[in-house]
Amino acid sequence: MAEVEGKGGQVFVTVGTTLFDALVKEASSPPCRQALADLGYTSLIIQRGKGSFIPVESDGQDGGLKVLSFGFAPNLSEYIASSALVISHAGSGSIFETLRAQRPLVVVVNDLLMDNHQCELAEELAARKHLVYANSPATLIQTLKGMELPSLVPYTPSTPLAVVNALDKFLGFVDS
């Protein structure tokens, strides 16, 4: 994975098409912006989805981060590719798009969702060291301060055959 920590650069926050104001609020809060600035980042772009919370924007002239936000865009791949760090909700589409782009990723789970299956995916990928995992927006700042991006392992997409083989084994179709 590209070494980008502390080099200055853009942080991109995405909530996809969901409503996740808690993440938008936390990521744009003064303490989070300060934590990102302390890590060497210079700008924060927030894709806020369906949410009603609109972050206070800044041109960065006060010595802090430059902050911009928008609701939706037809394609987020350019934002992801140009970012030194991506902070994302735990949707599988956003996670895998970022991992395929080989960008450092912090996944924040929406702890208010019932039957939250997204945390299982985030936990598994964090255990494999493909991403950094925050179990709620309330832990985002602590997670940012403790993350070790150089230890992340690049994600390598597997072939469909690997999935087929895993299913065959699970269903008992593979000889041992």
N, C-alpha and C positions, 0 to 999 in steps of 0.2 A: 504494500500500500504506500502511496506517495507520502513522504514526510512533509507535513504541512503545519504541525503544531507550533504555535508561537511565531509563525512567519508573517503574521498579519494576513489579512484577507477576510473574505466574506463568510458569514455564517448564514445558512438558509434554514428556516423553520417551516415545516409543512404539516398541515393537518389533513391534506387530501381533500376529499369532498365531504368530510364529516363536520360535525359541530364539536369543537374541542376548545372552547374559550379559556378553560383553565390552563391549557398549555400556552396559548397565545398571551394570556395575562402574565404568566410566570416568566416566559422567555423574554418578554418586553419590560419586565419590572426593572427598576434601577439596580437592585442587587445582582440580578442575573446579567444585565448589561455590563456591570462593573466586573463581574467574574470573567466574562468573555474578553473584556478589554485587558484584564490582568493576564490573560492567556495569550495576548498578542493579536487578537482579532480586531478588525477595524470597522466592519460594517455588519449589519443585521438586516436580512430581508425576511419578512414573515408572510407566508401564504396562510390566510386566516379562514379559508373555507366559508361555511355557512354561518359562522359565528357573528354575533352582534357587537362584540368588543373590538374596537379599533384602537390599536396602540398609538401612543404619542410618537410622532415621527421626529427625526432630528437630522440636521445636515452634518453633524459631527464637529461643528465649529467650536463647540464648548469644550473640546478635548475628549469627549466621549465617543461612543460608537455612532456612526451614521445609521439611522433606522428608517426603513421603508416597509410598507405593507400593502397587500392587495388581497382581494377575495379569491379569484380564480384566474387561471391562465390555461390556454388550450394545451400547453405542454410544459412540464416542469423540468424536463431533462437538461435544458441549458442552465437553469438555476443550480441544479444539482452538480453538473459538470464544472461549473465555475466557482464552486464553493470549497473553502478549505475545511469546512465542517458542516454536516447536515444534522439537524435535530428534527425528528419525525415522530408522528403518531405511530401506533403499532400495526397499521394496516399492511398486509403482506405486499401489496403492489408498491407502495412507497418504500418499504424495506428493501425488496429485491431490486427495484430500479436503482436505488442508491448503492447497494452492494455491487451490482453489475458495473456501475460507473467507477468503482474502486475509490469511493469517497468515504472518509471517516464518518461514522454514524452513531448518534446517540438516539436511542428509541425510548420514548416516554409513553407509558401505558396509561390509558384513561381508566383510572381506578373507580370511576363512578358507573361504569357499564356493568350490567348484570350478565352473568354467564360469560365472563371475559376470556374468550379463547385466545385473544391476541397475546396475552401475557405468556402463554405457553411457547409460541413461536419466538418471541423476543428473548425469553429465558434460554431457550435451546441455542439460538444463534449467539447469544452472549457467552454461554458455556463453551461454545466452539471458538470463542474469541474473534468473531466476525464483526461484532458491534459492542457498544457500551449500552447498558440497560438502566433506565430509571423507572422504578415501579409506580411513580406518580409524578405529577407536576411539582408537588411539594418537595420532592427529592432532587429536582433537576440541578439546582445550584451546587449542592453537595456532590452530585455525580460529576458535574463539570470540573469541579476543583480536584477530584480524585482520579479522573480518567487518565489512562496511560495509552495514548494513541499509538505510539511506536510498537506496542505489544499486540496490536490487532493483526489478525491473520486475514490475508486477502480471500474473498469469497470466490470460489470456482464453481460455476453452475455445473450441475451434473447432467448427464444425458437422460432421456426418458427411459432408456434401458435400465438404468440404476433403480428407478422407481418401480418398474415392472418386476425386477429381480427381488426387490425388498417386499413387494406385495406377494409374489409367489412364495417367498420364504415364510412370510407371516401366515399365509393361507395353507401352508404345508405342501405345496407343489414342488418344492426343491428337495432333491435328495441331499442328505447330510454327508 
